Amino acid sequence: MKKHNYHGGYNRYIKRVIDFFVGLVLLILSSPFFLIIGLIIVIDTGFPVFYKPLRAGYKNKPFRIYKFRTMVKDADKGDGTTALNDPRITRSGKILRKLKLDEIPQLINVINGTMSFIGPRPELLRYTEQYSGDEKLILEVRPGITDFSSIEFINLDEIVGEENPDEMYEKYVLKKKNELRIKYAQEVSAKTDASLFITTCLQVLKKAIRVMRKK
C-alpha cells in the first residue's frame, strides 16, 4: 500500500499535542456557554442536556460523541440521518443546529483523544463496518469536528430532504463523503488542517449570517 501522510509524525503525535492544549483552553473559555445553552435546553425540554450517540473512532474503536441535545428524547430510535424540517428537532435545537453550537461539547472528545479538531466526521458503526479498500484509510486518522466532507455537506438536511433521510444519505451522500474522508487521510498535514480550519470558520460564519438575516 502506498505510504500516505497518515503514517507521519504530525498525524501520530504532533496533532494530538495541539488538540489537547488548544482544546483545554477553548473548553475553559467556552464554559459560560455550556451553562447558558444547558439552561436553555432544560427550560425547553428538560434533561438530559447532552446527547451521546455511539460512533466509530480511530481504528474503528467505538466511542461516545458529545453534543448538546437538539432533538426530543429517544430520537435516535428513528432515522440515523436528520431530515429537512425533522419533527424530532426541538425549538432550541433548531437554533443550535443552524449555528453549529450543538458541536461545542465535542471539545470534550478532543481533549480525551477520541476526536481531533480536524478529521473525518465520525460515522455510524453500521457504515464503517462495511468499509473496504481505500475506505479503511479513513480509520487511520482520528475523526474530527470538521474536514472536507463537513464543508461540502454543511447543509446535509437540505440535501437528504424530508422523506427517507437514511435512504437518501446512503444513495447520494455516503460515497462522496467517504471519497472526501479518504482525501483527508491521504493529505493530513499542518497545512491541510490550517486551511480546513479557516474554511470551516468562514462557512459557519456565512451560514450564521444567513440564519440571522432570515430571522
C-alpha positions as CSV (number, residue, x, y, z in Angstrom):
1,M,0.0,0.0,0.0
2,K,1.3,3.4,-0.9
3,K,2.6,5.4,2.1
4,H,0.5,8.4,2.8
5,N,0.6,11.3,5.3
6,Y,-1.3,9.5,8.0
7,H,1.9,7.5,8.6
8,G,3.8,10.7,9.5
9,G,4.7,12.1,12.9
10,Y,2.3,15.0,12.5
11,N,-0.8,12.7,12.4
12,R,0.6,10.3,15.0
13,Y,2.0,12.7,17.6
14,I,2.0,16.4,16.9
15,K,-1.7,16.7,16.2
16,R,-2.6,15.1,19.5
17,V,-0.5,17.6,21.5
18,I,-2.0,20.6,19.7
19,D,-5.5,19.2,20.1
20,F,-5.1,18.7,23.8
21,F,-3.8,22.1,24.7
22,V,-5.9,24.1,22.4
23,G,-9.0,22.1,23.3
24,L,-8.3,22.6,27.0
25,V,-8.0,26.4,26.6
26,L,-11.2,26.6,24.5
27,L,-13.1,24.4,26.9
28,I,-12.3,26.8,29.7
29,L,-13.2,29.8,27.7
30,S,-16.5,28.3,26.5
31,S,-17.6,27.1,29.9
32,P,-20.1,30.0,30.3
33,F,-21.7,28.9,27.0
34,F,-22.1,25.4,28.4
35,L,-24.1,26.8,31.3
36,I,-26.2,29.1,29.2
37,I,-27.0,26.6,26.5
38,G,-27.6,23.8,29.0
39,L,-30.1,26.0,30.9
40,I,-31.9,26.8,27.6
41,I,-32.2,23.1,26.8
42,V,-33.5,22.3,30.3
43,I,-36.1,25.1,30.2
44,D,-37.2,24.0,26.7
45,T,-37.4,20.2,27.0
46,G,-35.8,19.2,30.3
47,F,-32.9,16.8,30.8
48,P,-30.6,15.4,29.5
49,V,-28.6,18.3,28.3
50,F,-26.1,16.2,26.3
51,Y,-26.7,13.7,23.5
52,K,-24.0,11.0,23.4
53,P,-24.5,8.6,20.5
54,L,-22.1,5.8,19.6
55,R,-19.7,6.4,16.7
56,A,-16.8,4.7,15.1
57,G,-13.4,6.2,16.1
58,Y,-9.7,5.8,15.4
59,K,-9.0,2.2,14.2
60,N,-12.8,1.7,14.2
61,K,-12.9,1.7,18.0
62,P,-16.4,2.8,19.2
63,F,-16.7,5.9,21.3
64,R,-19.4,8.3,22.6
65,I,-19.5,11.7,20.8
66,Y,-20.7,14.6,22.9
67,K,-23.3,17.1,21.5
68,F,-25.9,19.4,23.0
69,R,-29.2,17.6,22.7
70,T,-31.2,19.2,19.9
71,M,-33.9,16.5,19.5
72,V,-36.6,15.0,21.6
73,K,-35.7,12.2,24.0
74,D,-35.1,8.8,22.4
75,A,-35.0,10.4,18.9
76,D,-32.1,8.0,18.0
77,K,-34.6,5.2,17.8
78,G,-35.7,6.6,14.4
79,D,-33.6,7.5,11.3
80,G,-29.8,8.0,11.9
81,T,-29.8,10.9,9.4
82,T,-31.6,14.1,10.2
83,A,-34.2,15.1,7.6
84,L,-35.1,18.6,6.5
85,N,-37.6,20.0,9.0
86,D,-37.2,16.9,11.1
87,P,-40.1,16.9,13.6
88,R,-37.8,15.4,16.2
89,I,-35.8,18.6,16.5
90,T,-36.7,20.8,19.4
91,R,-37.3,24.6,19.4
92,S,-33.9,25.3,21.0
93,G,-32.4,22.6,18.8
94,K,-33.3,24.3,15.6
95,I,-31.2,27.4,16.5
96,L,-28.3,25.3,18.0
97,R,-28.0,23.2,14.9
98,K,-28.2,26.1,12.4
99,L,-25.5,28.0,14.2
100,K,-23.5,24.7,14.8
101,L,-23.5,25.4,18.6
102,D,-24.5,21.8,19.3
103,E,-21.0,20.8,18.3
104,I,-19.3,22.7,21.2
105,P,-19.3,19.8,23.6
106,Q,-17.0,17.9,21.2
107,L,-14.2,19.8,22.9
108,I,-14.5,17.1,25.5
109,N,-13.8,14.5,22.8
110,V,-10.9,16.5,21.5
111,I,-9.3,16.6,25.0
112,N,-9.9,12.9,25.8
113,G,-8.4,11.9,22.5
114,T,-11.4,10.3,20.8
115,M,-11.5,13.1,18.3
116,S,-9.4,15.8,16.7
117,F,-10.4,19.4,15.7
118,I,-9.7,18.4,12.1
119,G,-10.5,15.0,10.8
120,P,-13.2,12.9,9.1
121,R,-16.6,13.3,10.7
122,P,-17.3,10.2,12.8
123,E,-19.7,7.8,11.2
124,L,-22.2,5.2,12.4
125,L,-20.7,1.8,13.1
126,R,-23.1,0.1,10.7
127,Y,-21.4,2.0,7.8
128,T,-17.7,1.8,8.9
129,E,-18.0,-2.0,9.4
130,Q,-18.7,-2.2,5.7
131,Y,-15.6,-0.2,4.7
132,S,-13.3,-1.8,2.1
133,G,-10.3,-0.9,0.1
134,D,-9.2,2.7,0.5
135,E,-12.2,3.4,2.8
136,K,-10.2,1.7,5.5
137,L,-7.7,4.6,5.4
138,I,-10.4,6.8,7.0
139,L,-9.9,4.9,10.2
140,E,-6.2,5.6,10.2
141,V,-6.8,9.2,11.4
142,R,-8.8,10.4,14.4
143,P,-12.3,11.5,13.5
144,G,-12.7,15.3,13.7
145,I,-15.1,18.2,14.1
146,T,-14.6,19.2,10.5
147,D,-13.0,18.1,7.3
148,F,-13.5,18.3,3.5
149,S,-16.8,16.4,3.7
150,S,-18.2,18.6,6.5
151,I,-17.7,21.7,4.4
152,E,-19.1,20.0,1.3
153,F,-22.2,18.8,3.1
154,I,-22.6,21.7,5.6
155,N,-26.4,21.7,4.7
156,L,-26.8,18.0,4.8
157,D,-30.5,18.1,5.8
158,E,-31.4,20.1,2.7
159,I,-29.6,17.5,0.6
160,V,-31.4,14.4,2.0
161,G,-34.8,16.2,2.1
162,E,-37.8,15.4,4.2
163,E,-38.6,11.8,3.4
164,N,-36.4,8.7,3.8
165,P,-33.3,10.5,5.0
166,D,-31.3,7.4,5.7
167,E,-32.0,6.0,2.2
168,M,-31.2,9.4,0.6
169,Y,-28.0,9.6,2.6
170,E,-26.8,6.2,1.6
171,K,-27.7,6.7,-2.1
172,Y,-26.5,10.2,-2.7
173,V,-24.1,11.3,0.1
174,L,-22.2,8.4,1.7
175,K,-20.0,7.5,-1.2
176,K,-19.0,11.1,-1.9
177,K,-18.4,11.7,1.8
178,N,-16.1,8.7,2.0
179,E,-14.2,9.9,-1.0
180,L,-13.5,13.2,0.8
181,R,-12.7,11.4,4.0
182,I,-10.1,9.3,2.1
183,K,-8.7,12.5,0.6
184,Y,-8.2,13.9,4.1
185,A,-6.5,10.7,5.4
186,Q,-4.1,10.9,2.4
187,E,-3.3,14.6,2.7
188,V,-3.4,15.1,6.5
189,S,-0.8,17.8,7.4
190,A,-0.5,21.0,9.4
191,K,-1.1,23.0,6.2
192,T,-4.2,20.9,5.3
193,D,-5.6,21.3,8.8
194,A,-5.0,25.1,8.9
195,S,-6.7,25.5,5.6
196,L,-9.7,23.4,6.6
197,F,-10.0,25.3,9.9
198,I,-10.1,28.7,8.2
199,T,-12.5,27.5,5.5
200,T,-14.8,26.0,8.2
201,C,-14.9,29.1,10.2
202,L,-15.8,31.2,7.2
203,Q,-18.6,28.7,6.1
204,V,-20.1,28.6,9.6
205,L,-20.0,32.4,9.8
206,K,-21.7,32.7,6.4
207,K,-24.4,30.3,7.5
208,A,-24.9,32.1,10.8
209,I,-25.3,35.4,8.9
210,R,-27.9,33.8,6.6
211,V,-29.8,32.5,9.6
212,M,-29.8,35.9,11.3
213,R,-31.0,37.6,8.2
214,K,-33.9,35.2,7.8
215,K,-34.8,35.9,11.5
